[in-house]
Amino acid sequence: ALPFCSSIFVGYRHDGNHTLRTSRATTDLTSLALYQLFIFIMSDDAAAAAAAPETTTVSNALNARELAWAKNSPELEAEHAKINGPIIRTRFPPEPNGFLHIGHAKSMNMNFSLAFEKLGVPKEHRRTIFRYDDTNPAAEELEYIDSLRRDMEWMGWKPERTTYSSDNFQQLYEYALQLIHRGLAYVCDMTKAEMEVQRDLARRRAMCRATGKDPDVEAPIPSPDILPGRNRDTSVERNLELFENMRLGLYEEGAMTLRLKMDFESSNPNMRQYQHHHPYPHWHR
């Protein structure tokens, strides 16, 4: 008997975009035989890929734009080279809240093969980590954990090692405490609706500044309770108390969030909003 899968491949349209359409259904993994076809089509040129040499010249095919503030220091680069040498690592990080489906084919192919091919990494220097992104115990089951591993192996992919996101919960919790102690994070009781109003107001004010308009005229702040928010200046001691209550599960799910003190004046919306709902009372798995 073949492993179990929760989706089937129902159509393929080639228009230069490699478009796949899938249908959620329950079926056995015989449908995953189509993964092999999808992996083949995902190449820019399947025929050229088949005829390509074992290794190619290292390229910058996957490079993102350079940002001065995001560049690693020479010291970090040297430490990285000392630890990893010529090894290049990728990861395949599914969440164990369901069975593998056809959409995972793209991610597996990218992380176990295509990324290395694009960069020209020799086969002996390729490593891929299989990581269970197990951050939501309410939706995850051991059945899915076993199934993901079995199906990945059935597909022929061999990871360097297997890790679990939940293994890092204690470290992440300690980092959160550090951020609170440094005054860089705070516990917030704003509702989802209030946060949406806050986010929209920050977006409109940023747009005003980008277009030369006065944000205080075009998008005035109705109350400091909305922007920057009524909880932003809570004391470190009070935030530590609230965060401990979150850890103990004393609040309803979603009632409290830990938020970084992001820059609401930034033109980059990713720098204006970041939050984390209350941590689990006990680290799971």
FIDOGU-991784 format. One record per residue (C-alpha): x, y, z; residue number from 1; residue in one letter. Coordinates in Angstrom, 3 decimals. Example, Ala and Ser with C-alpha at 12.3 -4.5 7.8 and 13.67 -1.06 7.14 Angstrom:
% FIDOGU-991784
{x: 12.300, y: -4.500, z: 7.800, i: 1, aa: A}
{x: 13.670, y: -1.060, z: 7.140, i: 2, aa: S}
END
This chain:
% FIDOGU-991784
{x: 0.000, y: 0.000, z: 0.000, i: 1, aa: A}
{x: 1.219, y: 3.459, z: -0.849, i: 2, aa: L}
{x: 1.201, y: 6.329, z: 1.660, i: 3, aa: P}
{x: -1.783, y: 8.630, z: 2.054, i: 4, aa: F}
{x: -2.269, y: 12.054, z: 0.498, i: 5, aa: C}
{x: -4.956, y: 14.720, z: 0.777, i: 6, aa: S}
{x: -4.945, y: 16.339, z: -2.663, i: 7, aa: S}
{x: -5.088, y: 15.299, z: -6.272, i: 8, aa: I}
{x: -3.723, y: 16.895, z: -9.410, i: 9, aa: F}
{x: -6.629, y: 17.780, z: -11.701, i: 10, aa: V}
{x: -5.197, y: 19.962, z: -14.432, i: 11, aa: G}
{x: -2.113, y: 21.536, z: -15.969, i: 12, aa: Y}
{x: -1.928, y: 24.537, z: -18.249, i: 13, aa: R}
{x: 1.379, y: 25.591, z: -19.796, i: 14, aa: H}
{x: 1.433, y: 29.294, z: -20.606, i: 15, aa: D}
{x: 4.991, y: 30.124, z: -19.595, i: 16, aa: G}
{x: 3.945, y: 30.374, z: -15.946, i: 17, aa: N}
{x: 3.883, y: 26.649, z: -15.104, i: 18, aa: H}
{x: 0.376, y: 26.933, z: -13.668, i: 19, aa: T}
{x: -1.028, y: 24.021, z: -11.674, i: 20, aa: L}
{x: -4.584, y: 23.680, z: -10.467, i: 21, aa: R}
{x: -5.306, y: 21.324, z: -7.592, i: 22, aa: T}
{x: -8.446, y: 20.049, z: -5.949, i: 23, aa: S}
{x: -8.688, y: 19.206, z: -2.266, i: 24, aa: R}
{x: -9.794, y: 15.595, z: -2.018, i: 25, aa: A}
{x: -8.956, y: 12.402, z: -0.199, i: 26, aa: T}
{x: -7.028, y: 9.858, z: -2.182, i: 27, aa: T}
{x: -4.079, y: 7.525, z: -1.861, i: 28, aa: D}
{x: -0.577, y: 8.620, z: -2.829, i: 29, aa: L}
{x: -0.821, y: 7.164, z: -6.307, i: 30, aa: T}
{x: -1.708, y: 10.724, z: -7.312, i: 31, aa: S}
{x: 1.738, y: 11.788, z: -6.122, i: 32, aa: L}
{x: 3.230, y: 10.018, z: -9.107, i: 33, aa: A}
{x: 2.307, y: 13.251, z: -10.850, i: 34, aa: L}
{x: 4.811, y: 15.011, z: -8.569, i: 35, aa: Y}
{x: 7.533, y: 13.612, z: -10.762, i: 36, aa: Q}
{x: 5.948, y: 15.231, z: -13.816, i: 37, aa: L}
{x: 5.600, y: 18.539, z: -11.975, i: 38, aa: F}
{x: 9.239, y: 18.478, z: -10.870, i: 39, aa: I}
{x: 10.243, y: 17.952, z: -14.480, i: 40, aa: F}
{x: 8.087, y: 20.821, z: -15.753, i: 41, aa: I}
{x: 9.292, y: 23.219, z: -13.061, i: 42, aa: M}
{x: 12.619, y: 23.596, z: -14.861, i: 43, aa: S}
{x: 12.884, y: 26.641, z: -17.119, i: 44, aa: D}
{x: 13.770, y: 24.292, z: -19.941, i: 45, aa: D}
{x: 13.304, y: 20.605, z: -19.209, i: 46, aa: A}
{x: 15.350, y: 19.439, z: -22.169, i: 47, aa: A}
{x: 18.227, y: 21.770, z: -21.340, i: 48, aa: A}
{x: 18.092, y: 20.694, z: -17.702, i: 49, aa: A}
{x: 18.409, y: 17.054, z: -18.677, i: 50, aa: A}
{x: 21.462, y: 17.794, z: -20.802, i: 51, aa: A}
{x: 23.111, y: 20.121, z: -18.278, i: 52, aa: A}
{x: 26.491, y: 19.170, z: -16.787, i: 53, aa: P}
{x: 26.793, y: 17.896, z: -13.206, i: 54, aa: E}
{x: 27.885, y: 21.312, z: -11.951, i: 55, aa: T}
{x: 27.766, y: 24.815, z: -13.383, i: 56, aa: T}
{x: 29.456, y: 28.120, z: -12.669, i: 57, aa: T}
{x: 28.265, y: 29.626, z: -9.395, i: 58, aa: V}
{x: 25.778, y: 32.390, z: -10.161, i: 59, aa: S}
{x: 23.824, y: 35.075, z: -8.336, i: 60, aa: N}
{x: 20.525, y: 33.748, z: -9.697, i: 61, aa: A}
{x: 18.782, y: 33.808, z: -6.323, i: 62, aa: L}
{x: 20.274, y: 37.018, z: -4.951, i: 63, aa: N}
{x: 17.884, y: 39.601, z: -3.545, i: 64, aa: A}
{x: 18.478, y: 43.336, z: -3.645, i: 65, aa: R}
{x: 21.264, y: 44.536, z: -1.373, i: 66, aa: E}
{x: 20.355, y: 46.600, z: 1.671, i: 67, aa: L}
{x: 23.200, y: 48.272, z: 3.534, i: 68, aa: A}
{x: 21.638, y: 47.670, z: 6.965, i: 69, aa: W}
{x: 21.065, y: 43.974, z: 6.202, i: 70, aa: A}
{x: 24.620, y: 43.120, z: 5.170, i: 71, aa: K}
{x: 26.622, y: 40.793, z: 7.389, i: 72, aa: N}
{x: 29.802, y: 42.123, z: 8.928, i: 73, aa: S}
{x: 33.163, y: 40.750, z: 7.717, i: 74, aa: P}
{x: 33.509, y: 39.071, z: 11.121, i: 75, aa: E}
{x: 30.200, y: 37.214, z: 10.728, i: 76, aa: L}
{x: 31.089, y: 36.238, z: 7.165, i: 77, aa: E}
{x: 34.412, y: 34.836, z: 8.356, i: 78, aa: A}
{x: 32.728, y: 32.893, z: 11.176, i: 79, aa: E}
{x: 30.160, y: 31.509, z: 8.741, i: 80, aa: H}
{x: 32.896, y: 30.363, z: 6.357, i: 81, aa: A}
{x: 34.834, y: 28.760, z: 9.216, i: 82, aa: K}
{x: 31.819, y: 26.753, z: 10.388, i: 83, aa: I}
{x: 30.253, y: 25.817, z: 7.037, i: 84, aa: N}
{x: 33.132, y: 25.890, z: 4.581, i: 85, aa: G}
{x: 31.774, y: 25.267, z: 1.054, i: 86, aa: P}
{x: 28.503, y: 23.712, z: 2.305, i: 87, aa: I}
{x: 25.273, y: 25.404, z: 1.180, i: 88, aa: I}
{x: 22.097, y: 24.594, z: 3.117, i: 89, aa: R}
{x: 18.408, y: 24.926, z: 2.318, i: 90, aa: T}
{x: 15.379, y: 23.766, z: 4.259, i: 91, aa: R}
{x: 12.015, y: 22.153, z: 3.565, i: 92, aa: F}
{x: 9.708, y: 23.329, z: 6.406, i: 93, aa: P}
{x: 6.145, y: 21.930, z: 6.179, i: 94, aa: P}
{x: 3.713, y: 22.387, z: 9.047, i: 95, aa: E}
{x: 2.435, y: 19.000, z: 10.293, i: 96, aa: P}
{x: -1.232, y: 20.041, z: 10.214, i: 97, aa: N}
{x: -2.218, y: 17.877, z: 7.230, i: 98, aa: G}
{x: -0.968, y: 15.507, z: 4.559, i: 99, aa: F}
{x: 1.401, y: 16.447, z: 1.735, i: 100, aa: L}
{x: -0.319, y: 17.604, z: -1.440, i: 101, aa: H}
{x: 0.736, y: 18.512, z: -4.957, i: 102, aa: I}
{x: 1.669, y: 22.045, z: -3.919, i: 103, aa: G}
{x: 4.530, y: 20.711, z: -1.812, i: 104, aa: H}
{x: 6.215, y: 19.424, z: -4.974, i: 105, aa: A}
{x: 7.431, y: 22.920, z: -5.860, i: 106, aa: K}
{x: 8.915, y: 23.505, z: -2.420, i: 107, aa: S}
{x: 10.586, y: 20.095, z: -2.257, i: 108, aa: M}
{x: 12.060, y: 20.454, z: -5.722, i: 109, aa: N}
{x: 13.285, y: 23.985, z: -4.999, i: 110, aa: M}
{x: 14.886, y: 23.138, z: -1.662, i: 111, aa: N}
{x: 16.330, y: 19.730, z: -2.446, i: 112, aa: F}
{x: 17.449, y: 20.414, z: -6.018, i: 113, aa: S}
{x: 16.559, y: 23.478, z: -8.090, i: 114, aa: L}
{x: 18.078, y: 26.106, z: -5.764, i: 115, aa: A}
{x: 21.403, y: 24.280, z: -5.855, i: 116, aa: F}
{x: 21.216, y: 23.930, z: -9.627, i: 117, aa: E}
{x: 20.522, y: 27.639, z: -10.058, i: 118, aa: K}
{x: 23.492, y: 28.518, z: -7.852, i: 119, aa: L}
{x: 25.779, y: 25.934, z: -9.422, i: 120, aa: G}
{x: 26.499, y: 24.199, z: -6.113, i: 121, aa: V}
{x: 28.409, y: 20.905, z: -6.534, i: 122, aa: P}
{x: 26.411, y: 17.901, z: -5.357, i: 123, aa: K}
{x: 28.863, y: 17.066, z: -2.582, i: 124, aa: E}
{x: 28.276, y: 20.517, z: -1.051, i: 125, aa: H}
{x: 24.464, y: 20.368, z: -1.004, i: 126, aa: R}
{x: 22.566, y: 19.953, z: 2.268, i: 127, aa: R}
{x: 18.840, y: 20.254, z: 2.947, i: 128, aa: T}
{x: 17.282, y: 20.281, z: 6.411, i: 129, aa: I}
{x: 13.822, y: 18.801, z: 6.885, i: 130, aa: F}
{x: 12.145, y: 21.008, z: 9.473, i: 131, aa: R}
{x: 8.743, y: 20.407, z: 11.016, i: 132, aa: Y}
{x: 7.230, y: 23.866, z: 11.495, i: 133, aa: D}
{x: 5.270, y: 22.634, z: 14.507, i: 134, aa: D}
{x: 4.185, y: 25.932, z: 16.037, i: 135, aa: T}
{x: 0.442, y: 25.295, z: 16.388, i: 136, aa: N}
{x: -0.282, y: 22.254, z: 18.587, i: 137, aa: P}
{x: -4.034, y: 22.720, z: 18.209, i: 138, aa: A}
{x: -3.844, y: 21.737, z: 14.512, i: 139, aa: A}
{x: -0.981, y: 19.235, z: 14.493, i: 140, aa: E}
{x: -1.003, y: 15.456, z: 14.922, i: 141, aa: E}
{x: 1.627, y: 12.723, z: 15.173, i: 142, aa: L}
{x: -0.124, y: 11.102, z: 12.206, i: 143, aa: E}
{x: 0.840, y: 14.073, z: 10.031, i: 144, aa: Y}
{x: 4.423, y: 14.111, z: 11.337, i: 145, aa: I}
{x: 4.859, y: 10.462, z: 10.372, i: 146, aa: D}
{x: 3.103, y: 10.950, z: 7.044, i: 147, aa: S}
{x: 5.241, y: 13.927, z: 5.959, i: 148, aa: L}
{x: 8.451, y: 12.028, z: 6.631, i: 149, aa: R}
{x: 7.201, y: 8.889, z: 4.876, i: 150, aa: R}
{x: 5.996, y: 10.765, z: 1.799, i: 151, aa: D}
{x: 9.203, y: 12.803, z: 1.532, i: 152, aa: M}
{x: 11.226, y: 9.592, z: 1.590, i: 153, aa: E}
{x: 8.855, y: 8.011, z: -0.954, i: 154, aa: W}
{x: 9.598, y: 10.958, z: -3.243, i: 155, aa: M}
{x: 13.305, y: 10.137, z: -3.006, i: 156, aa: G}
{x: 14.467, y: 13.199, z: -1.063, i: 157, aa: W}
{x: 17.093, y: 12.637, z: 1.647, i: 158, aa: K}
{x: 17.578, y: 15.473, z: 4.174, i: 159, aa: P}
{x: 20.807, y: 16.093, z: 6.053, i: 160, aa: E}
{x: 18.864, y: 16.046, z: 9.323, i: 161, aa: R}
{x: 15.388, y: 16.591, z: 10.768, i: 162, aa: T}
{x: 14.565, y: 19.443, z: 13.152, i: 163, aa: T}
{x: 11.482, y: 20.833, z: 14.894, i: 164, aa: Y}
{x: 10.583, y: 24.497, z: 15.327, i: 165, aa: S}
{x: 9.218, y: 23.664, z: 18.782, i: 166, aa: S}
{x: 12.758, y: 22.777, z: 19.875, i: 167, aa: D}
{x: 13.479, y: 26.521, z: 19.768, i: 168, aa: N}
{x: 10.511, y: 27.683, z: 21.868, i: 169, aa: F}
{x: 12.471, y: 28.057, z: 25.094, i: 170, aa: Q}
{x: 15.189, y: 30.063, z: 23.340, i: 171, aa: Q}
{x: 12.588, y: 32.261, z: 21.616, i: 172, aa: L}
{x: 10.870, y: 32.825, z: 24.954, i: 173, aa: Y}
{x: 14.155, y: 33.949, z: 26.473, i: 174, aa: E}
{x: 14.762, y: 36.286, z: 23.529, i: 175, aa: Y}
{x: 11.299, y: 37.775, z: 24.130, i: 176, aa: A}
{x: 12.232, y: 38.455, z: 27.745, i: 177, aa: L}
{x: 15.407, y: 40.191, z: 26.589, i: 178, aa: Q}
{x: 13.397, y: 42.427, z: 24.231, i: 179, aa: L}
{x: 11.014, y: 43.363, z: 27.042, i: 180, aa: I}
{x: 13.902, y: 44.126, z: 29.433, i: 181, aa: H}
{x: 15.463, y: 46.374, z: 26.777, i: 182, aa: R}
{x: 12.190, y: 48.229, z: 26.224, i: 183, aa: G}
{x: 11.867, y: 46.953, z: 22.661, i: 184, aa: L}
{x: 8.708, y: 44.850, z: 23.096, i: 185, aa: A}
{x: 5.463, y: 45.223, z: 25.004, i: 186, aa: Y}
{x: 2.275, y: 43.305, z: 25.770, i: 187, aa: V}
{x: -0.769, y: 44.725, z: 24.004, i: 188, aa: C}
{x: -4.501, y: 44.175, z: 24.551, i: 189, aa: D}
{x: -5.687, y: 45.884, z: 21.359, i: 190, aa: M}
{x: -8.330, y: 43.917, z: 19.479, i: 191, aa: T}
{x: -7.896, y: 42.724, z: 15.920, i: 192, aa: K}
{x: -10.229, y: 45.482, z: 14.704, i: 193, aa: A}
{x: -8.231, y: 48.135, z: 16.550, i: 194, aa: E}
{x: -4.965, y: 46.830, z: 15.095, i: 195, aa: M}
{x: -6.451, y: 46.952, z: 11.601, i: 196, aa: E}
{x: -7.410, y: 50.608, z: 12.134, i: 197, aa: V}
{x: -3.922, y: 51.304, z: 13.495, i: 198, aa: Q}
{x: -2.242, y: 49.560, z: 10.565, i: 199, aa: R}
{x: -4.412, y: 51.374, z: 8.000, i: 200, aa: D}
{x: -3.732, y: 54.744, z: 9.607, i: 201, aa: L}
{x: 0.029, y: 54.108, z: 9.638, i: 202, aa: A}
{x: -0.144, y: 53.052, z: 5.975, i: 203, aa: R}
{x: -2.063, y: 56.181, z: 4.941, i: 204, aa: R}
{x: 0.316, y: 58.471, z: 6.830, i: 205, aa: R}
{x: 3.326, y: 56.782, z: 5.205, i: 206, aa: A}
{x: 1.706, y: 57.265, z: 1.793, i: 207, aa: M}
{x: 1.221, y: 60.961, z: 2.544, i: 208, aa: C}
{x: 4.894, y: 61.395, z: 3.383, i: 209, aa: R}
{x: 5.913, y: 59.502, z: 0.248, i: 210, aa: A}
{x: 3.782, y: 61.792, z: -1.947, i: 211, aa: T}
{x: 4.740, y: 65.081, z: -0.276, i: 212, aa: G}
{x: 1.468, y: 65.559, z: 1.597, i: 213, aa: K}
{x: 1.043, y: 66.499, z: 5.251, i: 214, aa: D}
{x: -0.015, y: 63.339, z: 7.150, i: 215, aa: P}
{x: -1.399, y: 65.434, z: 10.031, i: 216, aa: D}
{x: -3.816, y: 67.017, z: 7.551, i: 217, aa: V}
{x: -4.619, y: 64.086, z: 5.267, i: 218, aa: E}
{x: -4.534, y: 61.292, z: 7.881, i: 219, aa: A}
{x: -4.635, y: 62.836, z: 11.367, i: 220, aa: P}
{x: -4.196, y: 60.680, z: 14.457, i: 221, aa: I}
{x: -7.551, y: 60.666, z: 16.305, i: 222, aa: P}
{x: -6.061, y: 59.426, z: 19.583, i: 223, aa: S}
{x: -2.715, y: 58.213, z: 20.928, i: 224, aa: P}
{x: -4.657, y: 55.109, z: 22.018, i: 225, aa: D}
{x: -4.768, y: 54.161, z: 18.314, i: 226, aa: I}
{x: -1.356, y: 55.386, z: 17.171, i: 227, aa: L}
{x: 1.123, y: 54.564, z: 18.562, i: 228, aa: P}
{x: -1.285, y: 52.623, z: 20.816, i: 229, aa: G}
{x: -2.404, y: 52.661, z: 24.435, i: 230, aa: R}
{x: 0.005, y: 49.911, z: 25.576, i: 231, aa: N}
{x: 3.206, y: 50.970, z: 23.855, i: 232, aa: R}
{x: 4.619, y: 52.896, z: 26.833, i: 233, aa: D}
{x: 3.765, y: 50.355, z: 29.529, i: 234, aa: T}
{x: 6.621, y: 49.887, z: 32.017, i: 235, aa: S}
{x: 9.086, y: 47.016, z: 31.706, i: 236, aa: V}
{x: 7.926, y: 45.614, z: 35.050, i: 237, aa: E}
{x: 4.274, y: 45.604, z: 34.013, i: 238, aa: R}
{x: 5.098, y: 44.003, z: 30.647, i: 239, aa: N}
{x: 7.055, y: 41.243, z: 32.374, i: 240, aa: L}
{x: 4.080, y: 40.565, z: 34.629, i: 241, aa: E}
{x: 1.650, y: 40.457, z: 31.701, i: 242, aa: L}
{x: 3.952, y: 38.256, z: 29.646, i: 243, aa: F}
{x: 4.269, y: 35.782, z: 32.520, i: 244, aa: E}
{x: 0.476, y: 35.657, z: 32.695, i: 245, aa: N}
{x: 0.454, y: 34.942, z: 28.962, i: 246, aa: M}
{x: 2.903, y: 32.096, z: 29.471, i: 247, aa: R}
{x: 0.660, y: 30.641, z: 32.159, i: 248, aa: L}
{x: -2.346, y: 30.788, z: 29.830, i: 249, aa: G}
{x: -4.327, y: 33.172, z: 32.045, i: 250, aa: L}
{x: -5.804, y: 35.073, z: 29.095, i: 251, aa: Y}
{x: -8.127, y: 33.958, z: 26.336, i: 252, aa: E}
{x: -6.472, y: 33.065, z: 23.013, i: 253, aa: E}
{x: -5.776, y: 36.294, z: 21.108, i: 254, aa: G}
{x: -6.650, y: 38.587, z: 24.024, i: 255, aa: A}
{x: -3.014, y: 39.590, z: 24.503, i: 256, aa: M}
{x: -0.139, y: 39.856, z: 22.061, i: 257, aa: T}
{x: 3.565, y: 40.556, z: 22.434, i: 258, aa: L}
{x: 4.487, y: 43.313, z: 20.006, i: 259, aa: R}
{x: 7.812, y: 44.774, z: 18.953, i: 260, aa: L}
{x: 8.174, y: 48.531, z: 19.102, i: 261, aa: K}
{x: 8.267, y: 48.915, z: 15.355, i: 262, aa: M}
{x: 8.601, y: 52.205, z: 13.481, i: 263, aa: D}
{x: 5.128, y: 53.475, z: 12.558, i: 264, aa: F}
{x: 6.766, y: 56.246, z: 10.532, i: 265, aa: E}
{x: 8.616, y: 53.800, z: 8.268, i: 266, aa: S}
{x: 7.747, y: 53.703, z: 4.564, i: 267, aa: S}
{x: 8.166, y: 49.912, z: 4.723, i: 268, aa: N}
{x: 4.937, y: 48.346, z: 6.074, i: 269, aa: P}
{x: 6.925, y: 45.328, z: 7.310, i: 270, aa: N}
{x: 8.632, y: 47.653, z: 9.777, i: 271, aa: M}
{x: 5.320, y: 48.926, z: 11.182, i: 272, aa: R}
{x: 3.649, y: 45.739, z: 12.400, i: 273, aa: Q}
{x: 4.942, y: 42.603, z: 14.069, i: 274, aa: Y}
{x: 3.201, y: 40.647, z: 16.787, i: 275, aa: Q}
{x: 3.155, y: 37.272, z: 18.495, i: 276, aa: H}
{x: 0.134, y: 35.744, z: 20.208, i: 277, aa: H}
{x: 0.515, y: 34.319, z: 23.675, i: 278, aa: H}
{x: 3.044, y: 31.487, z: 24.010, i: 279, aa: P}
{x: 1.893, y: 28.006, z: 24.886, i: 280, aa: Y}
{x: 1.741, y: 27.164, z: 28.588, i: 281, aa: P}
{x: 4.031, y: 24.175, z: 27.913, i: 282, aa: H}
{x: 6.332, y: 23.632, z: 24.971, i: 283, aa: W}
{x: 4.872, y: 20.738, z: 23.001, i: 284, aa: H}
{x: 6.070, y: 17.617, z: 21.125, i: 285, aa: R}
END
